Amino acid sequence: MLIDENTTLEAILENVPGAITVLAKHGLHSLSCPSEIYMPIQMVAQSRGIPIEHLIDDLRLACNADSL
């Protein structure tokens, strides 16, 4: 799966093994609004002050680790 700033949180949760762990590590422990699941990860991260670059890198690593 290709993950970038525009990938929705829903797609990440459905397709990236360990996504919940990675998101929690970066400070995204819960959703403040249920509609956030349909938003791009960049918007969700930005609303919490989470640096998107490291978050995306870790999500890509988790995704790639599953395909090895």
Phi and psi in degrees as GROMACS dihedral restraints (atoms count N, CA, C in turn):
[ dihedral_restraints ]
;  ai    aj    ak    al  type     phi  dphi    fc
    3     4     5     6     1   -85.8    20    10
    4     5     6     7     1   122.3    20    10
    6     7     8     9     1  -113.0    20    10
    7     8     9    10     1   126.3    20    10
    9    10    11    12     1  -140.8    20    10
   10    11    12    13     1  -171.5    20    10
   12    13    14    15     1   -61.9    20    10
   13    14    15    16     1   -23.9    20    10
   15    16    17    18     1   -94.6    20    10
   16    17    18    19     1    -1.5    20    10
   18    19    20    21     1   -69.5    20    10
   19    20    21    22     1   132.5    20    10
   21    22    23    24     1   -74.0    20    10
   22    23    24    25     1   154.6    20    10
   24    25    26    27     1   -61.0    20    10
   25    26    27    28     1   -36.3    20    10
   27    28    29    30     1   -59.0    20    10
   28    29    30    31     1   -47.7    20    10
   30    31    32    33     1   -63.0    20    10
   31    32    33    34     1   -39.1    20    10
   33    34    35    36     1   -64.7    20    10
   34    35    36    37     1   -47.2    20    10
   36    37    38    39     1   -64.3    20    10
   37    38    39    40     1   -32.9    20    10
   39    40    41    42     1   -79.4    20    10
   40    41    42    43     1   -26.5    20    10
   42    43    44    45     1  -118.2    20    10
   43    44    45    46     1   -11.3    20    10
   45    46    47    48     1  -110.3    20    10
   46    47    48    49     1   111.2    20    10
   48    49    50    51     1   -61.4    20    10
   49    50    51    52     1   133.7    20    10
   51    52    53    54     1    78.3    20    10
   52    53    54    55     1    13.2    20    10
   54    55    56    57     1   -58.7    20    10
   55    56    57    58     1   -40.0    20    10
   57    58    59    60     1   -61.7    20    10
   58    59    60    61     1   -41.0    20    10
   60    61    62    63     1   -63.8    20    10
   61    62    63    64     1   -44.3    20    10
   63    64    65    66     1   -64.4    20    10
   64    65    66    67     1   -45.5    20    10
   66    67    68    69     1   -61.7    20    10
   67    68    69    70     1   -43.4    20    10
   69    70    71    72     1   -63.8    20    10
   70    71    72    73     1   -40.2    20    10
   72    73    74    75     1   -57.3    20    10
   73    74    75    76     1   -32.9    20    10
   75    76    77    78     1   -93.3    20    10
   76    77    78    79     1     4.4    20    10
   78    79    80    81     1    99.1    20    10
   79    80    81    82     1     5.3    20    10
   81    82    83    84     1   -98.6    20    10
   82    83    84    85     1    83.5    20    10
   84    85    86    87     1   -89.1    20    10
   85    86    87    88     1   -26.0    20    10
   87    88    89    90     1  -155.6    20    10
   88    89    90    91     1   168.1    20    10
   90    91    92    93     1   -97.9    20    10
   91    92    93    94     1   133.8    20    10
   93    94    95    96     1   -82.1    20    10
   94    95    96    97     1   -20.4    20    10
   96    97    98    99     1  -143.4    20    10
   97    98    99   100     1   131.0    20    10
   99   100   101   102     1   -56.7    20    10
  100   101   102   103     1   -27.9    20    10
  102   103   104   105     1   -72.1    20    10
  103   104   105   106     1   -12.3    20    10
  105   106   107   108     1   -60.5    20    10
  106   107   108   109     1   -25.8    20    10
  108   109   110   111     1   -61.5    20    10
  109   110   111   112     1   -25.0    20    10
  111   112   113   114     1   -95.2    20    10
  112   113   114   115     1     2.0    20    10
  114   115   116   117     1   -91.4    20    10
  115   116   117   118     1   155.4    20    10
  117   118   119   120     1   -61.9    20    10
  118   119   120   121     1   145.2    20    10
  120   121   122   123     1   -57.6    20    10
  121   122   123   124     1   -31.4    20    10
  123   124   125   126     1   -61.8    20    10
  124   125   126   127     1   -42.0    20    10
  126   127   128   129     1   -67.1    20    10
  127   128   129   130     1   -40.8    20    10
  129   130   131   132     1   -65.6    20    10
  130   131   132   133     1   -45.9    20    10
  132   133   134   135     1   -65.1    20    10
  133   134   135   136     1   -44.4    20    10
  135   136   137   138     1   -61.5    20    10
  136   137   138   139     1   -38.2    20    10
  138   139   140   141     1   -65.1    20    10
  139   140   141   142     1   -18.5    20    10
  141   142   143   144     1  -110.4    20    10
  142   143   144   145     1     1.9    20    10
  144   145   146   147     1    73.3    20    10
  145   146   147   148     1    26.5    20    10
  147   148   149   150     1   -91.4    20    10
  148   149   150   151     1   124.8    20    10
  150   151   152   153     1   -61.9    20    10
  151   152   153   154     1   120.8    20    10
  153   154   155   156     1   -71.8    20    10
  154   155   156   157     1   -31.5    20    10
  156   157   158   159     1   -61.2    20    10
  157   158   159   160     1   -48.6    20    10
  159   160   161   162     1   -70.1    20    10
  160   161   162   163     1   -35.5    20    10
  162   163   164   165     1   -62.7    20    10
  163   164   165   166     1   -47.5    20    10
  165   166   167   168     1   -64.6    20    10
  166   167   168   169     1   -41.1    20    10
  168   169   170   171     1   -57.6    20    10
  169   170   171   172     1   -46.3    20    10
  171   172   173   174     1   -67.9    20    10
  172   173   174   175     1   -36.1    20    10
  174   175   176   177     1   -66.1    20    10
  175   176   177   178     1   -39.7    20    10
  177   178   179   180     1   -64.5    20    10
  178   179   180   181     1   -40.9    20    10
  180   181   182   183     1   -61.7    20    10
  181   182   183   184     1   -43.4    20    10
  183   184   185   186     1   -62.9    20    10
  184   185   186   187     1   -39.4    20    10
  186   187   188   189     1   -67.1    20    10
  187   188   189   190     1   -43.4    20    10
  189   190   191   192     1   -70.4    20    10
  190   191   192   193     1   -33.2    20    10
  192   193   194   195     1   -63.4    20    10
  193   194   195   196     1   -33.2    20    10
  195   196   197   198     1   -70.3    20    10
  196   197   198   199     1   -28.1    20    10
  198   199   200   201     1   -87.5    20    10
  199   200   201   202     1    -2.6    20    10
